Every structure is written in C-alpha cells, then in structure tokens.
C-alpha cells in the first residue's frame, strides 16, 4: 500500500467513494485507526488514517452524512489538536452554504476550549483557487464568491495557508487536466497561525491513481521541540476582507 510504504502518521483522503460495506476490508490494509465520512460508491467520501504507533488519544469525531467532512478532536503527543478534513462541493452557491455550516459546527464543538487547541485542516476546493495569479494556469481563472467563506474560516479560527507562506512566489499545482491543459492549486493545508514553527517543511508530491497531488506536512516532534524567539507576520490578504476592516474600524472607534 502506497501510504504504508511512506509511514505517514496521519493521512487525510478525499473522494474515497466509500460505504459502510468496505470498512472492514480497508481496516485490514492499514496498521492503525480509520475514521470515515461515507459518500457513495460513486461520489464524495473522506477519511482519516492514524498510524498505530503514534501517540494519539481520540476525544471525539464529528462527520456529516454526505462524505464532505470529518472533524476529529484528539491529543497527539500530549498536545491538543483539531483535525479537519474538508472536501467542498463543486458549485459556488453550495460551497458558500457548506462553509457556513462547517464554521458553525466547529464553533459549537470547541467554542470554550479553542484557544488551547492547534488546528489542522485539509481543504479541497474544486474548480476554484484563492490566488488567480499564483494558483492557476490555463483556462479562465476567476475569484468566486466562495473565496470570502475561506477568508472567514481563516479569520474566525486564525488559520494560515502554510504551503503558500513557505513558498510565497512559487507556482505549484495540485490538480491538472491534460486536454486542454489546465492546472490549479485546489488543495490546501490550513493550520493555526501559532502552529507555524511546529512545521519542519511542507511539500507537494505526486500521488497514485488520482488527478490530485498530495500535500505533506513534516512536523517537528512535539515532545522534543524547543521554541526560540518568534515573530508575528501580518496576513496582507486581510486588508481586502470587508469583515476584518469593519472589525478594525469598530475597535478603533471604541478605544479612540
């Protein structure tokens, strides 16, 4: 099995086309825990795989009924994590509604303890990209209304696109169509901003039996890492976010 050979500790899979009937078969192919949000045998489906020898304590699992998301609360090497696997709908209107529901679900789950929890989310956004200059090649790329929903998700939970931060001017893609040639970076790891120094490196690598590439995060060992002096970097894209600007203006008027 391709994933077993690479010995990843935690894996998020999407478009698994899984159903309850295949769970027992798939459990024989992975040495560890499996978590499912089933779609049908022809659409959707997301999974999370956790290696058996990882120091992992499960607290809760929340999954939708359409194979679109998994939200897992867990302790990994004694650190609290919220692990979220999101496979967004294709149509823009459905994306907007979907992300609104996901935001509410996360808020309800962790409203009283979120500040002490590290957030890791893999998000796949079909046929759209956040930055039309760097994340697109070919076709007729344009920003969709659902882009604001992603900005809201990042703003609400203090998330950053870690691959783009580490590769600010690089053009790399995670999805491609050959005829005509169209390439997009549709897949994202969004992580808590204060989790940045925990990431040793992040890569986009080829996968098998898929038109999507895999995104890999390499973590420092949380039990051994030593944090040195750090710095804060403003996310310049927030300057174009209407909600953020309104909040800043309201705060300025309040303290002024």
C-alpha positions as semicolon CSV with decimal commas, in nm:
position;residue;x (nm);y (nm);z (nm)
1;X;0,000;0,000;0,000
2;X;0,143;0,335;-0,110
3;X;0,061;0,507;0,221
4;X;0,206;0,229;0,436
5;X;0,535;0,247;0,248
6;X;0,575;0,616;0,333
7;X;0,492;0,565;0,701
8;X;0,287;0,880;0,741
9;X;0,148;0,925;1,092
10;X;-0,181;1,090;0,994
11;X;-0,336;1,081;0,647
12;X;-0,641;1,260;0,506
13;X;-0,805;1,108;0,198
14;X;-1,082;1,255;-0,016
15;X;-1,309;1,126;-0,290
16;X;-1,282;0,782;-0,134
17;X;-1,618;0,664;-0,277
18;X;-1,653;0,464;0,041
19;X;-1,954;0,298;0,201
20;X;-2,008;0,110;0,526
21;X;-1,963;-0,220;0,340
22;X;-1,592;-0,156;0,267
23;X;-1,485;-0,054;0,618
24;X;-1,375;-0,400;0,732
25;X;-1,175;-0,457;0,412
26;X;-0,993;-0,126;0,438
27;X;-0,913;-0,182;0,806
28;X;-0,709;-0,488;0,708
29;X;-0,493;-0,270;0,480
30;X;-0,385;-0,008;0,735
31;X;-0,194;-0,055;1,059
32;X;-0,389;0,181;1,284
33;X;-0,715;0,369;1,329
34;X;-0,950;0,468;1,045
35;X;-1,224;0,731;1,059
36;X;-1,487;0,762;0,785
37;X;-1,738;1,007;0,646
38;X;-1,902;0,800;0,376
39;X;-2,038;0,928;0,048
40;X;-2,150;0,676;-0,212
41;X;-1,958;0,427;-0,424
42;X;-1,954;0,692;-0,699
43;X;-1,907;1,023;-0,520
44;X;-1,758;1,207;-0,222
45;X;-1,627;1,035;0,091
46;X;-1,346;1,149;0,321
47;X;-1,124;0,951;0,559
48;X;-0,858;0,999;0,824
49;X;-0,595;0,734;0,891
50;X;-0,382;0,732;1,208
51;X;-0,078;0,508;1,240
52;X;-0,094;0,256;1,524
53;X;0,237;0,354;1,686
54;X;0,156;0,727;1,701
55;X;0,092;0,871;2,049
56;X;-0,273;0,952;1,972
57;X;-0,570;0,985;2,207
58;X;-0,911;1,031;2,047
59;X;-1,158;1,265;2,218
60;X;-1,439;1,296;1,962
61;X;-1,532;1,250;1,596
62;X;-1,788;1,456;1,406
63;X;-1,883;1,364;1,048
64;X;-2,152;1,476;0,808
65;X;-2,384;1,241;0,620
66;X;-2,266;1,331;0,270
67;X;-1,897;1,242;0,281
68;X;-1,785;1,605;0,289
69;X;-1,606;1,650;0,623
70;X;-1,452;1,488;0,929
71;X;-1,375;1,684;1,246
72;X;-1,158;1,500;1,496
73;X;-1,062;1,622;1,843
74;X;-0,753;1,441;1,968
75;X;-0,433;1,464;2,167
76;X;-0,120;1,394;1,965
77;X;0,197;1,355;2,170
78;X;0,008;1,519;2,459
79;X;-0,083;1,829;2,253
80;X;-0,447;1,908;2,175
81;X;-0,533;1,911;1,804
82;X;-0,843;1,968;1,599
83;X;-0,803;1,769;1,275
84;X;-1,045;1,866;0,999
85;X;-1,073;1,701;0,657
86;X;-1,292;1,902;0,419
87;X;-1,399;1,813;0,065
88;X;-1,603;2,110;-0,055
89;X;-1,886;2,094;-0,311
90;X;-1,822;2,194;-0,670
91;X;-2,085;2,464;-0,721
92;X;-2,018;2,809;-0,574
93;X;-2,356;2,853;-0,406
94;X;-2,327;2,512;-0,243
95;X;-1,972;2,597;-0,130
96;X;-2,092;2,914;0,043
97;X;-2,365;2,729;0,232
98;X;-2,133;2,439;0,310
99;X;-1,858;2,650;0,466
100;X;-2,113;2,844;0,668
101;X;-2,233;2,514;0,818
102;X;-1,877;2,391;0,878
103;X;-1,789;2,714;1,062
104;X;-2,091;2,675;1,290
105;X;-2,014;2,309;1,356
106;X;-1,657;2,387;1,460
107;X;-1,766;2,679;1,676
108;X;-2,020;2,461;1,858
109;X;-1,765;2,187;1,916
110;X;-1,477;2,390;2,055
111;X;-1,609;2,735;2,147
112;X;-1,492;2,712;2,509
113;X;-1,153;2,548;2,454
114;X;-1,036;2,652;2,110
115;X;-0,763;2,888;2,226
116;X;-0,559;2,597;2,362
117;X;-0,611;2,373;2,059
118;X;-0,395;2,356;1,747
119;X;-0,599;2,349;1,429
120;X;-0,505;2,148;1,120
121;X;-0,740;2,137;0,826
122;X;-0,700;1,999;0,477
123;X;-0,938;2,170;0,239
124;X;-1,009;2,078;-0,122
125;X;-1,191;2,345;-0,321
126;X;-1,299;2,209;-0,655
127;X;-1,253;2,422;-0,970
128;X;-1,160;2,744;-0,794
129;X;-0,849;2,893;-0,636
130;X;-0,777;3,170;-0,389
131;X;-0,499;3,345;-0,584
132;X;-0,572;3,351;-0,957
133;X;-0,216;3,463;-1,042
134;X;-0,013;3,207;-0,847
135;X;-0,257;2,917;-0,811
136;X;-0,383;2,889;-1,167
137;X;-0,252;2,805;-1,514
138;X;-0,465;2,779;-1,828
139;X;-0,838;2,814;-1,863
140;X;-1,019;3,126;-1,741
141;X;-0,948;3,155;-1,368
142;X;-1,153;3,395;-1,159
143;X;-1,226;3,451;-0,793
144;X;-1,564;3,318;-0,686
145;X;-1,796;3,436;-0,410
146;X;-1,696;3,136;-0,201
147;X;-1,345;3,283;-0,164
148;X;-1,488;3,505;0,110
149;X;-1,605;3,197;0,300
150;X;-1,250;3,065;0,307
151;X;-1,126;3,404;0,428
152;X;-1,391;3,396;0,701
153;X;-1,281;3,047;0,805
154;X;-0,920;3,165;0,832
155;X;-1,017;3,482;1,016
156;X;-1,253;3,310;1,261
157;X;-1,001;3,043;1,360
158;X;-0,671;3,224;1,297
159;X;-0,565;2,991;1,015
160;X;-0,292;3,032;0,754
161;X;-0,214;2,862;0,423
162;X;0,117;2,713;0,534
163;X;0,235;2,598;0,189
164;X;0,192;2,947;0,045
165;X;0,367;3,108;0,342
166;X;0,667;2,879;0,290
167;X;0,653;2,927;-0,090
168;X;0,534;3,288;-0,134
169;X;0,616;3,326;-0,507
170;X;0,614;2,964;-0,625
171;X;0,371;2,833;-0,884
172;X;0,282;2,472;-0,799
173;X;-0,041;2,289;-0,864
174;X;-0,228;2,002;-0,702
175;X;-0,476;1,928;-0,981
176;X;-0,438;1,911;-1,355
177;X;-0,635;1,841;-1,671
178;X;-0,440;1,744;-1,983
179;X;-0,669;1,844;-2,271
180;X;-0,683;2,138;-2,273
181;X;-0,403;2,185;-2,021
182;X;-0,548;2,342;-1,706
183;X;-0,370;2,339;-1,370
184;X;-0,487;2,460;-1,030
185;X;-0,378;2,456;-0,667
186;X;-0,708;2,329;-0,531
187;X;-0,583;2,156;-0,217
188;X;-0,476;2,341;0,096
189;X;-0,342;2,271;0,443
190;X;-0,477;2,543;0,669
191;X;-0,317;2,546;1,014
192;X;-0,330;2,757;1,328
193;X;-0,103;3,056;1,289
194;X;0,079;2,979;1,614
195;X;0,148;2,627;1,481
196;X;0,383;2,754;1,208
197;X;0,706;2,690;1,393
198;X;0,598;2,329;1,453
199;X;0,620;2,262;1,078
200;X;0,963;2,150;0,962
201;X;0,866;2,161;0,594
202;X;0,571;2,118;0,358
203;X;0,577;1,955;0,014
204;X;0,351;1,888;-0,283
205;X;0,423;1,539;-0,415
206;X;0,287;1,306;-0,681
207;X;0,026;1,055;-0,573
208;X;-0,112;0,743;-0,740
209;X;-0,448;0,673;-0,904
210;X;-0,557;1,036;-0,872
211;X;-0,554;1,359;-1,071
212;X;-0,468;1,541;-0,744
213;X;-0,123;1,565;-0,591
214;X;-0,066;1,506;-0,221
215;X;0,033;1,780;0,024
216;X;0,265;1,668;0,302
217;X;0,337;1,840;0,634
218;X;0,650;1,736;0,823
219;X;0,615;1,816;1,193
220;X;0,887;1,858;1,447
221;X;0,848;1,606;1,727
222;X;0,621;1,794;1,967
223;X;0,778;1,617;2,262
224;X;1,130;1,732;2,175
225;X;1,094;2,069;2,004
226;X;1,235;2,380;2,167
227;X;1,072;2,706;2,075
228;X;1,300;3,003;2,033
229;X;1,218;3,367;1,968
230;X;0,938;3,407;1,717
231;X;0,780;3,690;1,522
232;X;0,436;3,789;1,403
233;X;0,365;3,840;1,034
234;X;0,053;4,022;0,918
235;X;-0,159;3,837;0,662
236;X;-0,184;4,109;0,394
237;X;-0,488;3,949;0,231
238;X;-0,694;4,057;0,534
239;X;-0,663;4,417;0,415
240;X;-0,908;4,322;0,139
241;X;-1,151;4,146;0,373
242;X;-1,459;4,360;0,446
243;X;-1,535;4,186;0,777
244;X;-1,180;4,237;0,901
245;X;-1,181;4,606;0,804
246;X;-1,517;4,659;0,978
247;X;-1,389;4,495;1,297
248;X;-1,075;4,707;1,298
249;X;-1,272;5,028;1,245
250;X;-1,518;4,938;1,520
251;X;-1,231;4,866;1,760
252;X;-1,057;5,193;1,667
253;X;-1,375;5,389;1,736
254;X;-1,420;5,207;2,065
255;X;-1,072;5,280;2,201
256;X;-1,045;5,623;2,035
